[in-house]
Amino acid sequence: MTQTSLTLADVQEAAKRIEGAVVRTPTMHSQTLSSITGANIWLKFENLQFTAAYKERGALNALLQLSDEQRERGVIAASAGNHSQGLSYHGTRLGVPVTIVMPRTTPVVKVMQTESVGGKVVLEGETFDDAQAHARQLEKELGLTFVHPFDDPHVAAGAGTVALELLEDGPDIDCLVVPIGGGGLISGMSTVAKAQEREIEVIGAEAQLFPSSYNSYKNEDLPCGGDTLAEGIAVKQPGKFTQSVIDRLVDDIVLVDERHLEEAVSLLLQIEKTVVEGAGAAGLAAVLSYPERFEGKNIGLVLCGGNIDTRLLANVLLRDLARSGRLARLQITLQDRPGALSKVMGEFEAHNVNIIEIYHQRIFTNLPAKGLITDIECEARDREQLEALVKSLSDKGYKVSQVELN
């Protein structure tokens, strides 16, 4: 295989190499998500891999093609995410020393996860670019083999094995919606899809805050940067090899905003009872964002990873409850006198809305000295019940506003 080619045969050979060493994850049709989106949704649960991400496939395929000398010397990579764990796990299993260079800003939990599966972590620099530059330096100094997280035909071929399984288990699938970061997954999957006898559309889903592949594909110049939930696909520069495959085989790339990423993560947990990171939910987020584009299609979605911080997941779920009207924060202006708050509490009780927290603000307001603002966090059955409470309070003369989320 050269740096300019990737074929179905390459992916099929990768599948034979890694067979039995990675999980052949299930593909399941989702009746509920199909009903919600208006499309027929099949899910490929790559979050059920041992390291909870598809990255194992490409890492293992690359490791199995090393020479004896390369295996003995070891491999190196720059990664603070799923690639580091996949490479470390399978490298350790095969007896290949693995060094991972991470920025000093990497959360401790990611360092610990990589070390727990056998990787040696080196912290260097403040950014990923700093870490990658140091990894390249160590590659030369120590004679190690650099394994790129995505811009490598062996890695992309391993990732493409996801499509072999998905299309075998879902023979009616006519559209793949695939998360895009550096492009390794979609370049491998599109290679398989476009080699099928039937026509299969391939759509990339990229975070709106990091539209690097979109820019290249569409010849645009949208800015890249920000705190995205989909940090696994937050790549400022797509791979040269992978982008060449994308430009040739992918039918379109769409951008998904943070709200739809959060909604997708929440839906997958609530409906499918499965934990998915932001990047892993990007495909579903795209279908939610553009329902008219995907209506009626038989869609295969890859839940490509499940490594999400538990506190972040909790925030996502609570924010989704707030957007649906089940949680709310109401700001109510009161007169500062005995019994004022008690009367408001009576309205909550009458509408069977549960109060979670109450915050009184007397000093830092624009109200007269005898006025106060009360913020009440509450829990309702649904938006209609909440709106009935707000209307009742307003009808009784209270000034009520609701804190809205973006």
C-alpha positions as MATLAB code, in Angstrom:
seq = 'MTQTSLTLADVQEAAKRIEGAVVRTPTMHSQTLSSITGANIWLKFENLQFTAAYKERGALNALLQLSDEQRERGVIAASAGNHSQGLSYHGTRLGVPVTIVMPRTTPVVKVMQTESVGGKVVLEGETFDDAQAHARQLEKELGLTFVHPFDDPHVAAGAGTVALELLEDGPDIDCLVVPIGGGGLISGMSTVAKAQEREIEVIGAEAQLFPSSYNSYKNEDLPCGGDTLAEGIAVKQPGKFTQSVIDRLVDDIVLVDERHLEEAVSLLLQIEKTVVEGAGAAGLAAVLSYPERFEGKNIGLVLCGGNIDTRLLANVLLRDLARSGRLARLQITLQDRPGALSKVMGEFEAHNVNIIEIYHQRIFTNLPAKGLITDIECEARDREQLEALVKSLSDKGYKVSQVELN';
ca = [
       0.000    0.000    0.000;
       1.283    3.462   -0.876;
       0.492    6.840    0.600;
      -1.721    7.642   -2.390;
      -3.996    4.594   -2.529;
      -6.594    2.777   -0.502;
      -8.704   -0.031   -1.938;
     -11.409   -2.419   -0.853;
      -8.800   -5.197   -0.913;
      -6.678   -3.235    1.575;
      -9.621   -3.036    3.968;
     -10.498   -6.697    3.500;
      -6.903   -7.690    4.263;
      -6.992   -5.483    7.372;
     -10.169   -7.276    8.477;
      -8.402  -10.635    8.243;
      -5.407   -9.345   10.237;
      -7.395   -7.948   13.133;
     -10.107  -10.619   13.241;
     -10.517  -12.003   16.738;
      -8.402   -9.275   18.338;
     -11.047   -6.538   18.219;
     -14.737   -6.788   19.042;
     -17.088   -7.388   16.142;
     -19.497   -4.842   17.493;
     -23.250   -5.228   16.968;
     -25.343   -3.332   14.442;
     -28.897   -2.673   15.568;
     -31.925   -0.999   14.034;
     -33.408    1.715   16.252;
     -37.176    1.934   15.992;
     -37.416    4.956   18.270;
     -34.674    7.007   16.623;
     -36.148    6.109   13.244;
     -39.510    7.461   14.412;
     -37.922   10.649   15.769;
     -35.819   11.411   12.682;
     -38.066   10.175    9.877;
     -35.228    7.990    8.581;
     -34.471    4.303    9.103;
     -31.573    4.283   11.564;
     -29.041    1.502   12.062;
     -26.424    1.966   14.781;
     -22.948    0.426   14.845;
     -21.837    0.236   18.488;
     -18.087    0.865   18.253;
     -18.249    2.285   21.781;
     -18.309   -1.367   22.884;
     -14.670   -1.964   21.907;
     -12.373   -2.713   24.864;
     -11.019    0.854   24.828;
     -14.498    2.152   23.887;
     -13.562    3.395   20.410;
     -13.079    2.205   16.826;
      -9.485    3.510   16.878;
      -8.288    0.067   17.957;
      -8.893   -1.244   14.445;
      -6.507    1.094   12.658;
      -3.896    1.000   15.406;
      -3.814   -2.785   15.400;
      -3.672   -3.014   11.604;
      -0.666   -0.696   11.600;
       1.073   -2.599   14.411;
       0.643   -5.951   12.650;
       2.519   -4.658    9.594;
       5.666   -3.595   11.441;
       8.932   -5.365   10.757;
      10.586   -7.358   13.550;
      13.084   -4.526   14.051;
      10.329   -1.919   14.268;
       8.440   -4.027   16.801;
      11.519   -4.368   18.959;
      12.292   -0.648   18.919;
       8.680    0.355   19.502;
       6.186    2.902   18.209;
       5.317    6.458   19.096;
       2.270    8.661   18.572;
       0.962   12.066   19.541;
      -2.546   11.781   20.920;
      -4.605   12.730   23.939;
      -7.574   10.660   22.903;
      -8.783    7.278   21.709;
      -5.811    6.569   19.416;
      -3.440    6.616   22.373;
      -5.473    3.985   24.219;
      -6.007    1.746   21.200;
      -2.335    1.823   20.248;
      -1.179    1.301   23.829;
      -3.563   -1.581   24.471;
      -2.711   -3.567   21.352;
       0.976   -2.633   21.442;
       1.246   -4.000   24.968;
      -0.712   -7.107   23.991;
       1.716   -7.732   21.100;
       4.836   -6.911   23.107;
       5.547   -3.683   21.203;
       6.715   -0.744   23.384;
       4.378    2.241   22.935;
       5.221    5.864   23.729;
       2.475    8.475   23.635;
       3.292   12.192   23.672;
       0.539   14.355   25.122;
       0.333   18.113   25.788;
       0.922   19.109   29.399;
      -2.657   20.405   29.452;
      -4.089   16.897   28.957;
      -6.547   15.941   31.729;
      -5.019   13.533   34.234;
      -7.759   10.977   33.582;
      -6.643   10.598   29.938;
      -3.037   10.118   31.010;
      -4.112    7.471   33.526;
      -6.320    5.666   30.988;
      -3.436    5.402   28.525;
      -0.979    4.246   31.167;
      -3.476    1.684   32.480;
      -3.391   -0.178   29.143;
       0.401   -0.155   28.949;
       1.388    3.063   27.196;
       4.338    5.191   28.326;
       3.162    8.804   28.436;
       5.457   11.761   27.799;
       4.010   15.208   28.535;
       5.400   17.959   26.321;
       4.201   21.382   25.196;
       0.978   23.289   25.663;
      -0.787   22.238   22.456;
      -1.260   19.146   20.322;
       1.071   20.639   17.703;
       3.795   20.943   20.353;
       3.262   17.331   21.370;
       3.352   16.097   17.788;
       6.554   17.998   17.053;
       8.183   16.398   20.098;
       6.923   12.954   19.054;
       8.511   13.419   15.647;
      11.752   14.433   17.321;
      11.739   11.338   19.548;
      10.904    9.216   16.508;
      14.228   10.238   14.926;
      16.309   10.231   18.101;
      15.151    6.816   19.341;
      14.498    5.099   16.025;
      10.795    4.613   16.797;
       8.009    4.176   14.266;
       5.446    6.969   14.218;
       1.837    5.793   13.969;
      -0.384    8.674   12.905;
      -3.883    8.727   14.440;
      -5.557    9.139   11.035;
      -3.306   10.213    8.128;
      -1.964    6.747    7.402;
      -3.327    4.212    4.879;
      -2.853    1.289    7.297;
      -4.811    3.128    9.983;
      -7.539    4.143    7.503;
      -7.797    0.580    6.183;
      -8.318   -0.692    9.720;
     -11.007    1.932   10.287;
     -12.694    0.852    7.067;
     -13.421   -2.558    8.569;
     -16.256   -0.840   10.443;
     -18.048   -0.437    7.092;
     -17.501   -4.074    6.099;
     -19.349   -5.215    9.207;
     -21.993   -2.490    9.121;
     -23.004   -3.147    5.503;
     -23.010   -6.909    6.069;
     -25.310   -6.569    9.079;
     -27.473   -3.864    7.457;
     -27.858   -4.917    3.817;
     -30.561   -2.303    3.167;
     -28.385    0.640    4.224;
     -28.104    3.194    1.413;
     -26.488    6.083    3.291;
     -23.600    6.295    5.750;
     -23.313    9.369    7.956;
     -19.806    9.330    9.391;
     -18.054   11.628   11.899;
     -15.078   13.520   10.439;
     -12.049   14.756   12.354;
      -8.797   13.976   10.597;
     -10.638   11.761    8.119;
      -9.327    8.280    8.896;
     -12.713    6.718    9.605;
     -14.611    8.209    6.687;
     -11.822    7.583    4.177;
     -11.788    3.887    5.122;
     -15.566    3.582    5.208;
     -16.121    5.459    1.938;
     -13.590    3.173    0.229;
     -15.743    0.206    1.212;
     -19.073    1.894    0.452;
     -18.147    3.020   -3.033;
     -16.882   -0.458   -3.946;
     -20.313   -2.032   -3.359;
     -22.554   -3.109   -6.209;
     -25.432   -1.010   -4.892;
     -25.218    2.773   -4.636;
     -24.398    4.002   -1.125;
     -24.242    7.692   -0.256;
     -21.495    8.787    2.147;
     -22.013   11.981    4.161;
     -19.457   13.389    6.585;
     -20.551   15.007    9.869;
     -18.128   17.580   11.269;
     -18.324   19.844   14.315;
     -19.259   23.393   13.338;
     -16.497   24.793   15.553;
     -13.826   22.742   13.723;
     -14.795   22.685   10.022;
     -11.308   21.818    8.728;
     -12.275   19.010    6.352;
     -15.403   20.933    5.337;
     -13.245   23.927    4.416;
     -10.993   21.810    2.251;
     -13.880   19.935    0.642;
     -15.997   23.053   -0.026;
     -13.113   25.464   -0.622;
     -14.293   27.596    2.294;
     -12.381   29.438    5.011;
     -14.534   29.113    8.121;
     -12.673   29.625   11.425;
     -11.563   26.612   13.490;
     -11.547   26.771   17.261;
     -13.605   26.700   20.437;
     -14.782   24.313   23.129;
     -16.697   21.608   21.313;
     -18.347   18.619   22.913;
     -16.921   16.590   20.032;
     -13.260   16.997   20.992;
     -12.469   13.669   19.317;
     -13.048   15.273   15.907;
     -11.745   18.749   16.805;
      -8.957   18.789   14.218;
      -7.611   22.033   12.756;
      -5.865   20.374    9.812;
      -7.190   17.238    8.080;
      -4.776   14.602    6.822;
      -3.334   14.995    3.329;
      -3.848   11.337    2.469;
      -7.302   11.103    4.052;
      -8.513   14.353    2.502;
      -7.531   13.117   -0.946;
      -9.771   10.087   -0.392;
     -12.570   12.269    0.973;
     -12.449   14.635   -1.999;
     -12.715   11.667   -4.361;
     -15.299    9.464   -2.657;
     -17.413   11.385   -0.121;
     -20.707   12.815   -1.429;
     -20.998   15.729    0.988;
     -19.942   17.101    4.377;
     -22.344   18.824    6.772;
     -21.642   20.789    9.941;
     -23.349   20.143   13.271;
     -23.674   22.651   16.106;
     -23.185   22.049   19.806;
     -26.884   21.937   20.615;
     -27.511   19.017   18.257;
     -24.401   17.212   19.494;
     -25.712   17.493   23.052;
     -29.164   16.333   21.973;
     -27.692   13.320   20.169;
     -25.601   12.249   23.180;
     -28.664   12.558   25.405;
     -30.970   10.662   23.042;
     -28.535    7.776   22.674;
     -28.307    7.404   26.431;
     -32.034    7.752   27.058;
     -33.267    5.658   24.141;
     -30.487    3.180   23.376;
     -29.088    3.090   26.942;
     -25.579    3.570   25.555;
     -22.906    6.110   26.505;
     -21.413    7.943   23.516;
     -18.922   10.804   23.424;
     -19.607   13.946   21.408;
     -17.662   12.758   18.355;
     -19.479    9.428   18.445;
     -22.839   11.204   18.340;
     -21.948   13.469   15.393;
     -23.669   11.251   12.815;
     -26.974   11.282   14.686;
     -26.540   15.024   15.294;
     -26.309   15.529   11.524;
     -29.536   13.602   10.928;
     -31.260   15.656   13.627;
     -29.901   18.888   12.118;
     -31.025   18.192    8.543;
     -34.158   16.001    8.786;
     -35.412   16.837    5.299;
     -32.096   15.739    3.767;
     -32.195   12.278    5.342;
     -35.931   11.599    5.468;
     -36.787    8.099    4.285;
     -33.178    6.968    3.843;
     -31.768    3.780    5.302;
     -28.929    5.253    7.349;
     -25.956    3.602    8.998;
     -24.480    5.551   11.909;
     -21.210    4.729   13.660;
     -21.123    5.364   17.399;
     -17.358    5.664   17.065;
     -16.465    6.261   20.706;
     -17.816    6.283   24.236;
     -15.078    8.002   26.216;
     -16.803   10.991   27.763;
     -16.084   12.568   31.137;
     -18.861   11.650   33.567;
     -19.270   15.203   34.862;
     -19.542   16.500   31.308;
     -22.098   13.807   30.513;
     -24.141   14.871   33.546;
     -24.098   18.490   32.328;
     -25.226   17.419   28.855;
     -28.140   15.438   30.252;
     -29.261   18.252   32.557;
     -29.030   20.814   29.750;
     -31.158   18.576   27.556;
     -33.778   18.340   30.314;
     -33.765   22.141   30.514;
     -34.278   22.509   26.764;
     -37.171   20.049   26.847;
     -38.907   22.034   29.599;
     -38.494   19.404   32.306;
     -35.969   21.527   34.211;
     -36.185   25.299   34.440;
     -34.814   28.312   36.246;
     -37.454   30.975   36.804;
     -36.600   34.529   37.878;
     -39.443   36.050   39.861;
     -39.565   39.622   41.168;
     -41.040   39.875   44.672;
     -41.636   42.491   47.336;
     -39.373   41.927   50.352;
     -42.057   41.282   52.963;
     -43.161   38.362   55.147;
     -45.175   35.695   53.316;
     -44.211   36.836   49.792;
     -42.181   33.732   49.039;
     -44.756   31.474   50.682;
     -47.448   32.640   48.264;
     -45.197   31.825   45.307;
     -44.502   28.389   46.766;
     -48.254   27.812   46.843;
     -48.410   28.262   43.072;
     -45.676   25.652   42.554;
     -47.574   23.255   44.801;
     -50.854   23.887   43.002;
     -49.249   22.998   39.657;
     -47.333   20.030   41.101;
     -43.977   21.471   40.002;
     -41.079   20.365   42.192;
     -38.666   22.993   43.573;
     -34.992   21.999   43.493;
     -33.152   25.178   44.560;
     -34.070   28.729   45.627;
     -31.731   31.732   45.357;
     -32.656   35.082   46.942;
     -30.945   38.213   45.546;
     -31.492   41.453   47.475;
     -28.311   43.483   46.942;
     -27.072   43.140   43.350;
     -30.267   44.085   41.523;
     -31.696   47.117   39.722;
     -34.789   46.958   41.909;
     -35.687   49.394   44.704;
     -34.385   48.559   48.181;
     -37.666   46.867   49.100;
     -37.587   44.576   46.079;
     -35.841   41.281   45.526;
     -35.316   38.736   42.784;
     -35.839   35.067   43.518;
     -34.351   32.459   41.198;
     -36.115   29.125   41.509;
     -34.780   25.978   39.859;
     -37.616   23.533   39.375;
     -38.621   20.253   37.798;
     -41.792   19.762   35.769;
     -43.410   16.827   33.996;
     -43.118   18.569   30.623;
     -43.044   22.008   28.989;
     -46.833   22.357   29.077;
     -46.933   21.950   32.857;
     -44.169   24.532   33.252;
     -45.897   27.017   30.945;
     -49.119   26.653   32.934;
     -47.232   27.577   36.123;
     -45.617   30.621   34.497;
     -48.988   31.812   33.177;
     -50.587   31.415   36.598;
     -47.819   33.434   38.273;
     -48.056   36.146   35.611;
     -51.845   36.314   35.937;
     -51.397   36.973   39.655;
     -49.162   39.957   38.948;
     -45.704   38.445   39.325;
     -42.972   39.414   36.870;
     -41.569   36.064   35.678;
     -38.778   35.305   33.235;
     -37.091   32.051   32.326;
     -33.329   31.588   31.927;
     -32.907   30.149   28.414;
     -30.106   27.945   27.088;
     -28.524   28.421   23.677;
];
